Protein backbone atom coordinates (compact mmCIF):
# COMPACT_ATOMS: atom_id res chain seq x y z
CA UNK A 1 0.00 0.00 0.00
CA UNK A 2 1.44 3.33 -1.00
CA UNK A 3 0.85 6.81 -2.30
CA UNK A 4 2.07 7.49 -5.81
CA UNK A 5 3.62 10.88 -6.39
CA UNK A 6 5.20 11.52 -9.77
CA UNK A 7 7.49 8.49 -10.25
CA UNK A 8 11.06 8.98 -11.45
CA UNK A 9 12.06 7.70 -14.86
CA UNK A 10 14.69 4.98 -14.55
CA UNK A 11 16.72 3.10 -17.13
CA UNK A 12 15.04 -0.13 -15.98
CA UNK A 13 11.93 1.05 -17.82
CA UNK A 14 13.89 0.80 -21.09
CA UNK A 15 14.42 -2.95 -20.79
CA UNK A 16 13.58 -4.74 -24.08
CA UNK A 17 10.74 -6.62 -22.39
CA UNK A 18 8.80 -3.35 -22.28
CA UNK A 19 9.28 -2.51 -25.97
CA UNK A 20 5.68 -3.18 -26.95
CA UNK A 21 4.37 -1.20 -23.98
CA UNK A 22 6.33 1.85 -25.15
CA UNK A 23 5.26 1.32 -28.77
CA UNK A 24 1.62 1.15 -27.73
CA UNK A 25 1.88 4.27 -25.61
CA UNK A 26 3.73 6.04 -28.40
CA UNK A 27 1.04 5.15 -30.94
CA UNK A 28 -1.69 6.33 -28.59
CA UNK A 29 0.17 9.60 -27.99
CA UNK A 30 0.57 10.11 -31.73
CA UNK A 31 -3.09 9.47 -32.51
CA UNK A 32 -4.57 11.66 -29.77
CA UNK A 33 -2.07 14.43 -30.46
CA UNK A 34 -2.50 14.61 -34.24
CA UNK A 35 -6.13 13.68 -34.82
CA UNK A 36 -9.07 16.00 -34.13
CA UNK A 37 -11.50 14.86 -31.46
CA UNK A 38 -14.29 13.90 -33.85
CA UNK A 39 -11.96 11.67 -35.87
CA UNK A 40 -10.85 9.97 -32.66
CA UNK A 41 -14.46 9.24 -31.76
CA UNK A 42 -15.12 7.74 -35.22
CA UNK A 43 -12.09 5.50 -34.87
CA UNK A 44 -13.03 4.68 -31.30
CA UNK A 45 -16.50 3.51 -32.23
CA UNK A 46 -15.04 1.36 -35.03
CA UNK A 47 -12.51 -0.10 -32.60
CA UNK A 48 -15.33 -0.86 -30.19
CA UNK A 49 -17.33 -2.72 -32.81
CA UNK A 50 -14.23 -4.73 -33.68
CA UNK A 51 -13.67 -5.55 -30.01
CA UNK A 52 -17.10 -7.17 -29.89
CA UNK A 53 -15.85 -9.80 -32.32
CA UNK A 54 -12.71 -10.42 -30.26
CA UNK A 55 -13.78 -10.04 -26.62
CA UNK A 56 -16.56 -12.61 -26.69
CA UNK A 57 -16.46 -13.32 -22.95
CA UNK A 58 -16.76 -9.61 -22.14
CA UNK A 59 -19.69 -9.30 -24.51
CA UNK A 60 -21.43 -12.09 -22.60
CA UNK A 61 -20.73 -10.36 -19.27
CA UNK A 62 -22.03 -7.00 -20.50
CA UNK A 63 -25.13 -8.57 -22.03
CA UNK A 64 -25.85 -10.42 -18.78
CA UNK A 65 -25.36 -7.23 -16.74
CA UNK A 66 -27.87 -5.41 -18.91
CA UNK A 67 -30.34 -8.27 -18.50
CA UNK A 68 -29.96 -8.16 -14.73
CA UNK A 69 -29.86 -4.40 -14.29
CA UNK A 70 -32.33 -3.22 -16.93
CA UNK A 71 -35.01 -5.90 -17.34
CA UNK A 72 -37.45 -3.24 -18.51
CA UNK A 73 -35.61 -3.11 -21.84
CA UNK A 74 -36.69 -5.61 -24.47
CA UNK A 75 -34.07 -7.73 -26.20
CA UNK A 76 -33.63 -5.42 -29.20
CA UNK A 77 -33.18 -2.38 -26.94
CA UNK A 78 -30.61 -4.22 -24.82
CA UNK A 79 -28.69 -5.25 -27.95
CA UNK A 80 -28.63 -1.64 -29.16
CA UNK A 81 -27.36 -0.55 -25.76
CA UNK A 82 -24.78 -3.35 -25.82
CA UNK A 83 -23.45 -2.26 -29.21
CA UNK A 84 -23.33 1.39 -28.14
CA UNK A 85 -21.57 0.31 -24.96
CA UNK A 86 -18.77 -1.40 -26.87
CA UNK A 87 -18.47 1.59 -29.18
CA UNK A 88 -17.95 3.57 -25.99
CA UNK A 89 -15.28 1.09 -24.91
CA UNK A 90 -13.37 1.90 -28.10
CA UNK A 91 -13.77 5.63 -27.51
CA UNK A 92 -12.41 5.13 -23.99
CA UNK A 93 -9.05 4.06 -25.43
CA UNK A 94 -8.67 7.46 -27.07
CA UNK A 95 -10.12 9.24 -24.05
CA UNK A 96 -7.45 7.68 -21.87
CA UNK A 97 -4.86 9.13 -24.23
CA UNK A 98 -6.55 12.53 -24.10
CA UNK A 99 -6.59 12.47 -20.29
CA UNK A 100 -2.94 11.44 -20.08
CA UNK A 101 -1.38 13.44 -22.90
CA UNK A 102 -3.46 16.48 -23.85
CA UNK A 103 -2.35 19.92 -22.61
CA UNK A 104 -4.70 21.85 -20.36
CA UNK A 105 -5.91 24.22 -23.08
CA UNK A 106 -7.04 21.42 -25.35
CA UNK A 107 -8.82 19.59 -22.54
CA UNK A 108 -10.62 22.75 -21.48
CA UNK A 109 -11.79 23.31 -25.06
CA UNK A 110 -14.00 20.20 -25.01
CA UNK A 111 -15.05 20.35 -21.34
CA UNK A 112 -18.23 21.95 -20.05
CA UNK A 113 -18.26 22.16 -16.26
CA UNK A 114 -21.51 22.12 -14.34
CA UNK A 115 -21.80 22.51 -10.57
CA UNK A 116 -18.43 24.05 -9.76
CA UNK A 117 -20.18 26.30 -7.25
CA UNK A 118 -20.42 23.28 -4.94
CA UNK A 119 -16.63 23.00 -5.00
CA UNK A 120 -16.27 26.71 -4.28
CA UNK A 121 -18.59 26.43 -1.29
CA UNK A 122 -16.68 23.47 0.16
CA UNK A 123 -13.35 25.26 -0.25
CA UNK A 124 -14.71 28.41 1.38
CA UNK A 125 -15.86 26.33 4.36
CA UNK A 126 -12.55 24.46 4.62
CA UNK A 127 -14.17 21.11 3.86
CA UNK A 128 -12.59 18.02 2.38
CA UNK A 129 -14.49 16.76 -0.68
CA UNK A 130 -15.32 13.11 -1.26
CA UNK A 131 -15.98 12.96 -4.99
CA UNK A 132 -18.45 10.10 -5.32
CA UNK A 133 -17.88 8.82 -8.84
CA UNK A 134 -18.41 5.61 -10.80
CA UNK A 135 -16.74 3.45 -13.41
CA UNK A 136 -17.99 5.25 -16.47
CA UNK A 137 -15.83 4.58 -19.51
CA UNK A 138 -14.94 8.28 -19.33
CA UNK A 139 -13.44 7.88 -15.85
CA UNK A 140 -9.91 8.88 -16.92
CA UNK A 141 -11.32 12.16 -18.20
CA UNK A 142 -13.39 12.67 -15.06
CA UNK A 143 -10.43 13.03 -12.71
CA UNK A 144 -8.42 15.03 -15.25
CA UNK A 145 -11.24 17.48 -15.86
CA UNK A 146 -12.02 17.99 -12.18
CA UNK A 147 -8.31 18.66 -11.62
CA UNK A 148 -8.46 21.45 -14.18
CA UNK A 149 -10.79 23.28 -11.80
CA UNK A 150 -9.20 22.17 -8.53
CA UNK A 151 -6.38 19.59 -8.32
CA UNK A 152 -7.28 16.66 -6.12
CA UNK A 153 -6.24 13.16 -5.09
CA UNK A 154 -7.18 9.98 -6.95
CA UNK A 155 -7.83 6.49 -5.59
CA UNK A 156 -6.47 3.82 -7.91
CA UNK A 157 -5.21 0.29 -8.33
CA UNK A 158 -1.44 0.24 -9.05
CA UNK A 159 -0.41 -1.55 -12.25
CA UNK A 160 2.01 -4.45 -11.89
CA UNK A 161 3.68 -3.47 -15.17
CA UNK A 162 6.20 -0.71 -14.27
CA UNK A 163 5.91 1.06 -17.64
CA UNK A 164 2.11 1.20 -17.50
CA UNK A 165 2.30 2.22 -13.84
CA UNK A 166 4.69 5.05 -14.75
CA UNK A 167 2.39 6.16 -17.59
CA UNK A 168 -0.82 6.07 -15.58
CA UNK A 169 0.59 7.92 -12.58
CA UNK A 170 2.15 10.57 -14.84
CA UNK A 171 -1.10 10.86 -16.81
CA UNK A 172 -3.47 10.90 -13.86
CA UNK A 173 -1.39 13.50 -12.05
CA UNK A 174 -1.29 15.79 -15.07
CA UNK A 175 -3.82 18.08 -13.41
CA UNK A 176 -4.02 16.48 -9.97
CA UNK A 177 -1.81 16.12 -6.89
CA UNK A 178 -1.13 12.42 -6.35
CA UNK A 179 -2.72 8.96 -6.25
CA UNK A 180 -3.58 6.75 -3.29
CA UNK A 181 -3.64 2.96 -3.45
CA UNK A 182 -7.24 1.76 -3.14
CA UNK A 183 -6.16 -0.35 -0.13
CA UNK A 184 -4.61 2.64 1.65
CA UNK A 185 -7.53 3.82 3.78
CA UNK A 186 -5.26 5.91 6.01
CA UNK A 187 -3.99 7.78 2.97
CA UNK A 188 -7.56 8.55 1.87
CA UNK A 189 -8.51 9.77 5.33
CA UNK A 190 -5.43 11.98 5.45
CA UNK A 191 -6.30 13.62 2.12
CA UNK A 192 -9.82 14.46 3.32
CA UNK A 193 -8.58 15.80 6.66
CA UNK A 194 -6.22 18.09 4.77
CA UNK A 195 -9.16 19.54 2.85
CA UNK A 196 -8.36 17.85 -0.45
CA UNK A 197 -10.80 16.52 -3.03
CA UNK A 198 -10.64 12.70 -3.10
CA UNK A 199 -11.87 10.90 -6.23
CA UNK A 200 -13.58 7.64 -5.22
CA UNK A 201 -15.57 5.08 -7.23
CA UNK A 202 -17.21 2.40 -5.03
CA UNK A 203 -19.50 0.88 -7.66
CA UNK A 204 -17.58 -2.30 -8.56
CA UNK A 205 -18.08 -5.68 -6.89
CA UNK A 206 -15.11 -6.08 -4.53
CA UNK A 207 -16.36 -9.25 -2.86
CA UNK A 208 -18.18 -9.81 0.40
CA UNK A 209 -15.52 -8.31 2.66
CA UNK A 210 -16.61 -4.94 4.06
CA UNK A 211 -19.69 -5.08 1.84
CA UNK A 212 -23.44 -5.22 2.31
CA UNK A 213 -26.06 -6.60 -0.08
CA UNK A 214 -28.34 -3.78 -1.19
CA UNK A 215 -30.29 -2.83 -4.34
CA UNK A 216 -28.49 -1.57 -7.42
CA UNK A 217 -30.71 -1.18 -10.46
CA UNK A 218 -33.03 -4.24 -10.58
CA UNK A 219 -30.71 -6.44 -8.54
CA UNK A 220 -31.86 -6.41 -4.91
CA UNK A 221 -28.71 -8.00 -3.50
CA UNK A 222 -25.72 -6.28 -5.11
CA UNK A 223 -22.53 -6.45 -3.04
CA UNK A 224 -21.67 -2.84 -2.20
CA UNK A 225 -18.68 -1.73 -0.16
CA UNK A 226 -19.25 0.34 2.95
CA UNK A 227 -16.14 2.49 2.47
CA UNK A 228 -18.06 5.43 1.02
CA UNK A 229 -19.75 6.18 4.33
CA UNK A 230 -16.52 5.53 6.23
CA UNK A 231 -14.76 8.24 4.24
CA UNK A 232 -17.76 10.57 4.36
CA UNK A 233 -17.67 10.47 8.17
CA UNK A 234 -14.32 12.27 8.25
CA UNK A 235 -14.75 15.58 10.07
CA UNK A 236 -15.62 18.51 7.81
CA UNK A 237 -16.06 16.31 4.73
CA UNK A 238 -18.76 16.86 2.13
CA UNK A 239 -19.78 14.21 -0.44
CA UNK A 240 -20.11 15.56 -3.98
CA UNK A 241 -21.28 13.19 -6.75
CA UNK A 242 -19.01 13.79 -9.75
CA UNK A 243 -19.29 12.26 -13.23
CA UNK A 244 -18.18 12.91 -16.81
CA UNK A 245 -20.65 12.33 -19.64
CA UNK A 246 -19.71 12.23 -23.31
CA UNK A 247 -21.86 14.50 -25.45
CA UNK A 248 -21.96 15.23 -29.17
CA UNK A 249 -19.62 18.22 -28.93
CA UNK A 250 -17.37 17.15 -26.07
CA UNK A 251 -17.85 16.30 -22.40
CA UNK A 252 -19.90 17.51 -19.46
CA UNK A 253 -18.23 17.41 -16.06
CA UNK A 254 -21.22 17.10 -13.76
CA UNK A 255 -20.61 18.02 -10.11
CA UNK A 256 -23.83 17.53 -8.17
CA UNK A 257 -24.92 19.15 -4.88
CA UNK A 258 -23.69 17.60 -1.63
CA UNK A 259 -25.55 14.47 -0.57
CA UNK A 260 -27.92 15.72 2.10
CA UNK A 261 -27.90 13.86 5.41
CA UNK A 262 -25.16 11.51 4.29
CA UNK A 263 -23.96 9.41 5.97
CA UNK A 264 -26.59 8.45 8.51
CA UNK A 265 -24.38 5.92 10.28
CA UNK A 266 -26.13 2.76 9.10
CA UNK A 267 -24.10 0.73 6.59
CA UNK A 268 -27.13 -0.58 4.70
CA UNK A 269 -28.92 2.78 4.48
CA UNK A 270 -25.74 4.57 3.45
CA UNK A 271 -24.90 1.98 0.77
CA UNK A 272 -28.42 2.27 -0.61
CA UNK A 273 -28.09 6.06 -0.73
CA UNK A 274 -24.77 6.02 -2.60
CA UNK A 275 -26.04 3.35 -5.02
CA UNK A 276 -29.09 5.46 -5.83
CA UNK A 277 -26.94 8.45 -6.71
CA UNK A 278 -24.67 6.35 -8.92
CA UNK A 279 -27.60 4.58 -10.58
CA UNK A 280 -29.28 7.89 -11.40
CA UNK A 281 -26.07 9.11 -13.05
CA UNK A 282 -25.70 5.91 -15.08
CA UNK A 283 -29.26 6.23 -16.33
CA UNK A 284 -28.26 9.54 -17.94
CA UNK A 285 -26.00 7.59 -20.34
CA UNK A 286 -26.20 3.83 -19.68
CA UNK A 287 -24.18 3.03 -22.78
CA UNK A 288 -21.19 4.86 -21.27
CA UNK A 289 -20.99 2.69 -18.15
CA UNK A 290 -18.46 -0.12 -17.66
CA UNK A 291 -20.85 -3.05 -18.02
CA UNK A 292 -17.91 -5.34 -18.88
CA UNK A 293 -17.22 -5.86 -15.17
CA UNK A 294 -19.00 -8.70 -13.35
CA UNK A 295 -20.82 -6.21 -11.14
CA UNK A 296 -23.13 -8.80 -9.59
CA UNK A 297 -20.76 -11.74 -9.18
CA UNK A 298 -20.84 -11.87 -5.35
CA UNK A 299 -24.10 -13.28 -4.02
CA UNK A 300 -25.50 -13.85 -0.54
CA UNK A 301 -26.06 -17.35 0.75
CA UNK A 302 -28.78 -19.14 -1.14
CA UNK A 303 -28.56 -16.96 -4.26
CA UNK A 304 -27.00 -18.73 -7.28
CA UNK A 305 -24.06 -17.31 -9.23
CA UNK A 306 -25.38 -14.90 -11.83
CA UNK A 307 -22.93 -15.37 -14.72
Buried (B, 14 or more C-beta within 10 A) or exposed (E): EEBBEEBEEEEEBEEEEBEEBEEEBEEBBEBBEEBEBEEBBBBBBEBBBEBBEEBEEBBEBBBBBBBBBBEEBEEEEBEEBBBBBBBBBBBBBBBBBBBBBBEEEBBBEBBBBEBEEBBEBBEEEEBBBBBBBBBBBBBBBBBBBBBBBBBBBBBBEBEEEBBBBBBBBBBBBBBBBBBBBBEBBEBBBBBBEEBBBBBBBBBBBBEBEBBBBBBBBEBEBBBBBBBBBBBBBBEEBBBBBBBBBBEEEEBBBBBBEBBEEBBEEEBEBBBBBBBBBBBEBBEEBBBBBBBBBBBBBBBEEEEEEBE
